[in-house]
Structure formats: structure tokens, C-alpha cells
Amino acid sequence: MSAAGETPASIGTIVTMPVHVDASLPVHPLTADDVDAMVEADILGEDDRVELLDGVLVEMSPQGPAHAAAIRRLTVLLAPLVAAAGLELSPQCPLGVRSPISQPEPDLAVIPSVPRGEHASRALLVVEISKSSRQLDLGRKAELYAEADIPEYWVLDVERRELVVHREPRGGRYTSVHTLGEHDTATAVAIDLSVPLAELL
């Protein structure tokens, strides 16, 4: 029931409600299977922009115009190359990363063909478009992708106008990390892709 003087609209939605968790309390982590079951039961819908990281459902940042434009341009560039190589392009879809409690949804991933009804569990290239999510993309997500032995991971920062390229995963981290500026050309190692960053930014 609404408090006096409050209407349902003024109370706010669950998305905007602050969540307070006592660090001393044991927390039961969600698994990728739990999240799939929640989708099947319509507890989570297609409009719920969340991804599973370390047992917690994390809100994904809204897409600004620059973010969306970068995804479109990369999709146009990658689609014919990926198809010619007998691979698939996976935009903003769940990706298995060898952890039962993490299932990120990268902006783009180049993956081997996946049977219907299954999520991808391997990728040759993963791309995250970053702005407000930079700390997460360069931090925990980089660790998760390295732990999954994904050979190449790109973080395209549309605000700083740069691309951070991660390669050579070993021991749960990428041993080769370098940054390209907007006047540089990015070349992928897993597929035949070379693109001037100015075209993406």
C-alpha cells in the first residue's frame, strides 16, 4: 500500500530503488542456469538490460547515440567477414565464460557456430563499447574473458576516443594490452579485419 500522499508513480520502480546489503550477511549467488530459468519463466524479459557477473545481476548501461553507432558500424564491417569465415556474429547475447556464476553479454562477439537452444561458450573476439562502464570493462570483465581464454578482447571507449586491445590470455589475465588512438588502425588477429578507428568513433 502507498504511504500517505504518495502515488505509485512517485514511489519509483525497482530499478531506481537503492539496494543495501550487509557485507557480513552470506549471499546466495545466482548461476547462469538460474538466470536462464528466470527468462523462461518471464521473470526477466528482453527489455531487462542486465547481465550476470560473479553471481549478481548487474544493470547494463543505457546506450547513448555514440555507443549505438559504434555497434552498428562494427556490425556492418564484421558481418560479411564473419560469414565468409564460417563463424557467427553475436550482438549483446549471453556468453559462457567457464564460470557457473558469470554470463556477460558483450556488445559484440565473434563466435563459432552454436546449436539452437544453446548460448555460446567460446569466442574468437569480444568487443565492449565503453563509456560509463570503462572501469568494469577494463577490470572484472577483462579478467573473465581472459579466464575463458578468449584470444582477443577490445574495449572501444567512445568518450576517450581510443581502443584498448587485450591479447594473449594467460593465468586469468591478458599479458598483452595496448591502446590505439582515433587516428590508428585496429587489426584483429582472429579474423581478417582491419579498420581505421575514426570510422568507429
Sequence and secondary structure as in RCSB ss.txt:
>XXXX:A:sequence
MSAAGETPASIGTIVTMPVHVDASLPVHPLTADDVDAMVEADILGEDDRVELLDGVLVEMSPQGPAHAAAIRRLT
VLLAPLVAAAGLELSPQCPLGVRSPISQPEPDLAVIPSVPRGEHASRALLVVEISKSSRQLDLGRKAELYAEADI
PEYWVLDVERRELVVHREPRGGRYTSVHTLGEHDTATAVAIDLSVPLAELL
>XXXX:A:secstr
   TT  HHHH  TTTS     TTS      HHHHHHHHHTTSS TT  EEEETTEEEE     HHHHHHHHHHH
HHHHHHHHHTT EEE S  B  S TT B   SEEEE    TT  B   SEEEEEESTTHHHHHTHHHHHHHHTT 
SEEEEEETTTTEEEEEEEEETTEEEEEEEEETTSEEE SSSS EEEGGGT 
